[in-house]
């Protein structure tokens, strides 16, 4: 396996010659890897995808596919499959004709085209719609056809730009599974763009989290969620509580953060000096209700503001250490009868509490 099938080297992009929408972007993608670029709208992720596809030109830096520089290579010579949010199917062609189009463009013989079209339709379980037109299919079916068209000429690299954005929740989840299954079966390399964090966590081998043209963190889904490197990643990936304070004690791994008159023990992730401001990040599911004394190194009193029933768990919104919107997820057991306004005890381990950079005011 080539460890660097796709490479971005110090890539920059500006449209007006002044403001960089992509700033010094570096990324290596291994052959057969599923990498997602995740971030809010306007963060630069789609621009990076379009530069790789050849629809945008890098202002600076180099882009490689299979160790060949492609900066000046026309899009159709890059041998890339593309899947967009709006399907981009030809409405006047049948499904079979849509799928045959990229093969005819490559001047394949007719019998081979028919065989490949049949194979790819069977792969996405749509053999029965070959003679229909796109307008006769549901949104989910159209998206599976768009996926089939990207795969029909057997590219090694497939780019997907918000491909499931137009689908409802149930169909999205079904298609996520479908794309992941095909990825594993075919061993293709996929670069995927989305702003949906659940989608990214579910499907990816690695995720590059973008903000303002810069990759904030590149890591596996587990690592991103459990070990965010800064406050942006912690806030963008999953639900997260933030507490603001200043560093009182610090060693290489752990620190003590002052919040008002209280002291919180935490892992020192983005902390370097005593006295500096820091933001603590704690996931709601890592907070324990009525913790056993001595079992947790952080135990504090809180006042319940809301108790929301979620079936298998209760979502509590409490006031704790000055944060009036501190969220706790606790398992739903019949023994709990929590009332709004009551004082409760909450605890968490310092291992689950990350001391990160201060939030910019």
C-alpha positions as CSV (number, residue, x, y, z in Angstrom):
1,X,0.0,0.0,0.0
2,X,1.3,3.4,-0.9
3,X,1.3,5.4,2.3
4,X,0.7,8.7,0.4
5,X,-1.8,8.1,-2.4
6,X,-3.0,11.7,-2.2
7,X,-0.8,14.6,-0.9
8,X,-1.5,18.3,-0.4
9,X,1.8,20.1,0.2
10,X,1.7,23.7,1.6
11,X,-1.4,24.4,-0.5
12,X,-3.0,27.9,-0.4
13,X,-6.0,29.4,-2.1
14,X,-7.1,32.9,-2.5
15,X,-9.8,34.3,-4.8
16,X,-9.1,38.0,-4.4
17,X,-5.3,38.0,-3.9
18,X,-5.7,39.1,-0.3
19,X,-7.7,36.8,1.8
20,X,-6.6,33.1,2.0
21,X,-9.6,30.7,2.1
22,X,-7.1,27.8,2.5
23,X,-3.9,28.5,4.5
24,X,-0.9,26.3,4.2
25,X,-2.8,23.0,3.9
26,X,-0.9,19.7,4.3
27,X,-2.6,16.3,4.1
28,X,-1.5,12.8,3.2
29,X,-4.1,10.2,2.4
30,X,-3.1,6.5,2.2
31,X,-4.4,4.3,-0.6
32,X,-7.7,2.7,0.5
33,X,-8.2,5.2,3.3
34,X,-11.5,7.1,4.0
35,X,-10.7,10.6,5.1
36,X,-13.3,13.3,5.9
37,X,-12.8,17.0,5.8
38,X,-15.2,18.4,8.5
39,X,-16.0,22.0,9.3
40,X,-18.5,24.8,9.2
41,X,-19.6,26.5,6.0
42,X,-16.9,28.6,4.5
43,X,-14.0,26.9,6.4
44,X,-12.2,25.8,3.1
45,X,-13.0,22.1,3.0
46,X,-14.9,22.1,-0.3
47,X,-12.3,24.4,-1.9
48,X,-9.6,21.8,-1.0
49,X,-11.8,19.0,-2.6
50,X,-12.3,21.1,-5.8
51,X,-8.5,21.8,-6.1
52,X,-7.9,18.0,-5.9
53,X,-10.6,17.4,-8.6
54,X,-9.1,20.1,-10.8
55,X,-12.1,22.5,-10.8
56,X,-10.1,25.0,-8.8
57,X,-6.5,25.9,-9.1
58,X,-4.2,26.2,-6.1
59,X,-2.7,29.6,-5.6
60,X,0.4,28.1,-4.0
61,X,1.7,24.6,-3.1
62,X,1.4,21.2,-4.8
63,X,-1.2,18.5,-5.0
64,X,-0.2,14.9,-5.8
65,X,-2.2,11.8,-6.8
66,X,-0.2,8.5,-6.7
67,X,3.0,10.6,-6.4
68,X,2.3,12.6,-9.7
69,X,1.8,16.4,-9.4
70,X,-1.6,17.2,-10.8
71,X,-1.7,21.0,-10.4
72,X,-1.7,21.5,-14.2
73,X,-3.6,18.3,-15.1
74,X,-7.1,18.6,-16.6
75,X,-9.9,17.3,-14.4
76,X,-10.8,14.4,-16.8
77,X,-7.2,13.2,-16.8
78,X,-7.1,12.7,-13.0
79,X,-9.2,9.5,-13.1
80,X,-11.4,10.6,-10.1
81,X,-15.0,9.7,-9.3
82,X,-17.1,12.5,-8.0
83,X,-20.4,12.5,-6.0
84,X,-22.2,15.8,-5.3
85,X,-25.1,16.7,-3.1
86,X,-27.4,17.6,-6.1
87,X,-26.8,14.2,-7.8
88,X,-25.8,15.9,-11.2
89,X,-27.6,13.2,-13.2
90,X,-28.7,13.8,-16.8
91,X,-32.5,14.1,-16.7
92,X,-33.1,13.1,-20.3
93,X,-31.0,9.9,-20.1
94,X,-32.1,6.6,-18.6
95,X,-30.2,5.4,-15.5
96,X,-28.2,2.9,-17.6
97,X,-27.3,5.7,-20.1
98,X,-26.2,7.9,-17.2
99,X,-23.9,5.2,-15.9
100,X,-22.6,4.4,-19.4
101,X,-21.7,8.0,-20.1
102,X,-18.3,8.1,-18.4
103,X,-17.4,4.7,-20.0
104,X,-18.3,6.0,-23.5
105,X,-16.2,9.0,-22.8
106,X,-13.3,6.6,-22.2
107,X,-14.2,4.8,-25.5
108,X,-14.8,1.4,-23.9
109,X,-16.3,-1.3,-26.1
110,X,-20.1,-1.7,-25.9
111,X,-20.1,-5.2,-24.4
112,X,-17.8,-4.1,-21.6
113,X,-19.9,-1.0,-20.9
114,X,-23.1,-3.1,-20.6
115,X,-21.3,-5.5,-18.2
116,X,-19.9,-2.7,-16.0
117,X,-23.2,-0.9,-15.9
118,X,-25.0,-4.1,-14.8
119,X,-22.4,-4.9,-12.2
120,X,-22.4,-1.4,-10.6
121,X,-26.3,-1.3,-10.6
122,X,-26.3,-4.7,-8.8
123,X,-23.7,-3.4,-6.4
124,X,-26.1,-0.5,-5.2
125,X,-29.1,-2.9,-5.5
126,X,-30.8,-0.9,-8.3
127,X,-30.8,-3.3,-11.2
128,X,-34.5,-2.9,-11.6
129,X,-34.4,0.8,-12.4
130,X,-31.9,0.7,-15.4
131,X,-34.5,1.8,-18.0
132,X,-36.1,4.6,-15.8
133,X,-35.1,8.3,-15.9
134,X,-33.8,10.1,-12.8
135,X,-37.1,12.0,-12.3
136,X,-38.9,8.7,-11.8
137,X,-36.6,7.8,-8.8
138,X,-36.7,8.8,-5.1
139,X,-34.0,11.1,-3.7
140,X,-32.3,8.1,-2.1
141,X,-32.3,6.1,-5.3
142,X,-30.9,9.0,-7.3
143,X,-28.1,9.4,-4.8
144,X,-27.3,5.7,-5.1
145,X,-27.2,6.1,-8.9
146,X,-24.8,9.1,-8.5
147,X,-22.6,6.9,-6.3
148,X,-22.8,4.1,-8.9
149,X,-21.8,6.5,-11.7
150,X,-18.7,7.6,-9.6
151,X,-17.7,3.9,-9.3
152,X,-18.6,2.5,-12.7
153,X,-15.2,3.3,-14.3
154,X,-13.4,1.8,-11.3
155,X,-11.4,4.9,-10.2
156,X,-8.9,4.5,-7.4
157,X,-10.0,7.8,-5.9
158,X,-13.6,9.0,-5.2
159,X,-14.4,12.6,-4.0
160,X,-17.7,13.2,-2.2
161,X,-19.0,16.7,-1.5
162,X,-21.9,16.7,1.0
163,X,-23.4,13.8,-0.9
164,X,-26.2,13.1,1.7
165,X,-27.1,16.7,2.5
166,X,-30.5,16.5,0.6
167,X,-31.7,13.3,2.2
168,X,-33.9,12.8,5.3
169,X,-32.4,11.4,8.5
170,X,-33.3,7.8,8.0
171,X,-32.1,7.8,4.3
172,X,-28.9,9.5,5.4
173,X,-28.1,6.8,7.9
174,X,-28.9,4.1,5.4
175,X,-26.6,5.7,2.7
176,X,-23.8,6.2,5.3
177,X,-23.8,2.4,5.8
178,X,-24.0,1.8,2.1
179,X,-21.0,4.1,1.3
180,X,-18.9,2.6,4.1
181,X,-19.8,-1.0,2.9
182,X,-18.8,-0.2,-0.7
183,X,-15.6,1.5,0.5
184,X,-14.6,-1.6,2.5
185,X,-15.6,-4.0,-0.3
186,X,-13.8,-2.1,-3.1
187,X,-10.8,-0.8,-1.2
188,X,-11.0,2.6,-2.9
189,X,-9.6,5.9,-1.5
190,X,-12.4,8.3,-0.5
191,X,-12.1,12.0,0.4
192,X,-15.4,13.1,1.9
193,X,-16.6,16.6,2.7
194,X,-19.4,17.3,5.3
195,X,-20.4,19.7,8.0
196,X,-22.2,16.8,9.8
197,X,-20.1,15.6,12.7
198,X,-22.1,12.4,13.2
199,X,-21.6,11.4,9.6
200,X,-17.9,12.1,9.9
201,X,-17.5,10.1,13.1
202,X,-19.6,7.1,11.7
203,X,-17.8,6.7,8.4
204,X,-14.2,7.9,8.5
205,X,-10.8,6.3,9.2
206,X,-9.5,9.9,9.9
207,X,-11.1,13.3,10.1
208,X,-9.5,16.7,9.3
209,X,-11.4,19.4,11.3
210,X,-11.3,22.7,9.4
211,X,-11.9,26.2,10.6
212,X,-11.1,29.4,8.7
213,X,-8.9,27.6,6.1
214,X,-6.8,25.8,8.7
215,X,-6.9,22.2,9.8
216,X,-7.4,22.3,13.6
217,X,-6.8,18.6,14.2
218,X,-6.3,15.5,12.0
219,X,-7.0,12.2,13.8
220,X,-9.2,9.1,14.1
221,X,-12.9,9.7,15.1
222,X,-12.1,8.2,18.6
223,X,-9.1,10.4,19.1
224,X,-10.9,13.5,18.0
225,X,-13.8,12.9,20.3
226,X,-11.8,11.8,23.4
227,X,-8.7,13.9,23.0
228,X,-9.6,17.2,21.3
229,X,-6.5,19.4,20.9
230,X,-8.3,22.8,21.2
231,X,-11.6,24.4,22.2
232,X,-12.8,24.6,18.6
233,X,-12.5,20.9,18.1
234,X,-14.0,20.1,21.5
235,X,-17.0,22.3,20.7
236,X,-17.4,21.2,17.1
237,X,-17.2,17.4,17.7
238,X,-20.0,16.1,19.9
239,X,-21.5,17.9,22.9
240,X,-19.2,19.5,25.4
241,X,-19.3,21.6,28.5
242,X,-16.9,24.5,28.9
243,X,-15.6,26.1,32.1
244,X,-13.4,29.1,32.2
245,X,-10.6,29.5,34.7
246,X,-6.9,30.2,35.3
247,X,-4.0,27.8,35.9
248,X,-2.9,27.5,39.5
249,X,-0.7,24.4,39.3
250,X,0.9,22.8,36.3
251,X,3.1,19.8,35.5
252,X,3.6,18.1,32.1
253,X,0.4,16.0,32.3
254,X,-2.0,17.5,34.8
255,X,-2.9,20.9,36.1
256,X,-5.2,22.6,38.6
257,X,-7.6,25.3,37.3
258,X,-9.0,28.0,39.6
259,X,-12.7,28.7,38.9
260,X,-13.9,31.3,41.4
261,X,-13.1,29.8,44.8
262,X,-13.1,26.2,43.5
263,X,-10.2,24.2,42.1
264,X,-10.7,21.7,39.3
265,X,-8.1,19.0,38.4
266,X,-7.6,18.4,34.7
267,X,-5.4,16.9,32.0
268,X,-3.0,19.6,30.7
269,X,-3.6,19.6,26.9
270,X,-3.1,23.2,25.8
271,X,-1.6,24.6,29.0
272,X,1.9,25.9,29.4
273,X,2.2,28.4,32.3
274,X,0.8,29.1,35.7
275,X,-1.5,32.1,35.7
276,X,-2.7,31.7,32.1
277,X,-6.4,31.4,31.3
278,X,-7.7,28.1,30.2
279,X,-11.0,26.5,29.0
280,X,-11.9,23.2,30.6
281,X,-13.8,20.7,28.3
282,X,-15.9,18.0,29.9
283,X,-18.3,15.6,27.9
284,X,-21.8,15.4,29.4
285,X,-21.6,11.5,29.5
286,X,-18.5,11.7,31.7
287,X,-20.2,13.5,34.5
288,X,-21.6,11.2,37.3
289,X,-24.6,12.0,39.5
290,X,-24.1,11.6,43.2
291,X,-20.6,10.3,42.9
292,X,-19.0,8.1,45.5
293,X,-16.6,10.1,47.7
294,X,-13.0,9.2,47.0
295,X,-13.8,7.7,43.6
296,X,-13.6,11.0,41.6
297,X,-11.0,13.8,42.0
298,X,-13.6,16.5,41.0
299,X,-16.8,16.7,43.0
300,X,-19.0,19.8,43.1
301,X,-22.5,20.9,44.1
302,X,-24.9,22.0,41.3
303,X,-28.4,23.3,41.0
304,X,-30.8,21.6,38.5
305,X,-32.4,24.0,35.9
306,X,-34.0,21.5,33.6
307,X,-34.6,17.7,33.6
308,X,-35.4,16.4,30.1
309,X,-36.5,12.8,29.4
310,X,-34.7,11.1,26.5
311,X,-35.9,7.5,27.0
312,X,-32.7,5.7,27.8
313,X,-31.2,8.7,29.6
314,X,-32.1,11.9,31.3
315,X,-30.5,15.2,30.2
316,X,-29.9,17.6,33.0
317,X,-29.1,21.2,32.6
318,X,-27.6,22.5,35.8
319,X,-25.8,25.6,37.2
320,X,-22.3,24.5,38.2
321,X,-19.1,26.6,38.8
322,X,-20.7,29.7,37.2
323,X,-21.9,27.9,34.1
324,X,-25.7,28.0,34.0
325,X,-25.9,25.6,31.0
326,X,-23.8,22.7,32.2
327,X,-25.2,19.5,30.6
328,X,-25.2,16.1,32.2
329,X,-26.4,12.8,30.7
330,X,-27.4,10.2,33.3
331,X,-28.8,6.7,32.7
332,X,-32.6,6.7,33.2
333,X,-33.4,4.6,36.3
334,X,-36.7,4.5,38.1
335,X,-35.0,5.3,41.4
336,X,-34.2,8.9,40.3
337,X,-36.8,11.5,40.9
338,X,-34.9,14.8,40.1
339,X,-36.7,18.1,40.8
340,X,-35.9,21.5,39.2
341,X,-34.2,23.7,41.7
342,X,-32.8,21.0,43.9
343,X,-29.1,20.8,44.8
344,X,-27.3,17.7,43.6
345,X,-23.7,16.4,43.7
346,X,-21.8,15.9,40.4
347,X,-18.3,14.4,39.8
348,X,-15.9,13.6,37.1
349,X,-12.4,12.2,36.7
350,X,-9.5,14.6,35.9
351,X,-8.7,12.2,33.0
352,X,-12.0,13.2,31.4
353,X,-11.4,16.9,31.9
354,X,-9.2,18.6,29.3
355,X,-7.5,21.9,30.0
356,X,-7.4,23.7,26.6
357,X,-6.7,27.1,25.2
358,X,-8.8,30.0,26.5
359,X,-11.9,30.9,24.4
360,X,-11.3,34.1,22.4
361,X,-13.6,36.8,23.7
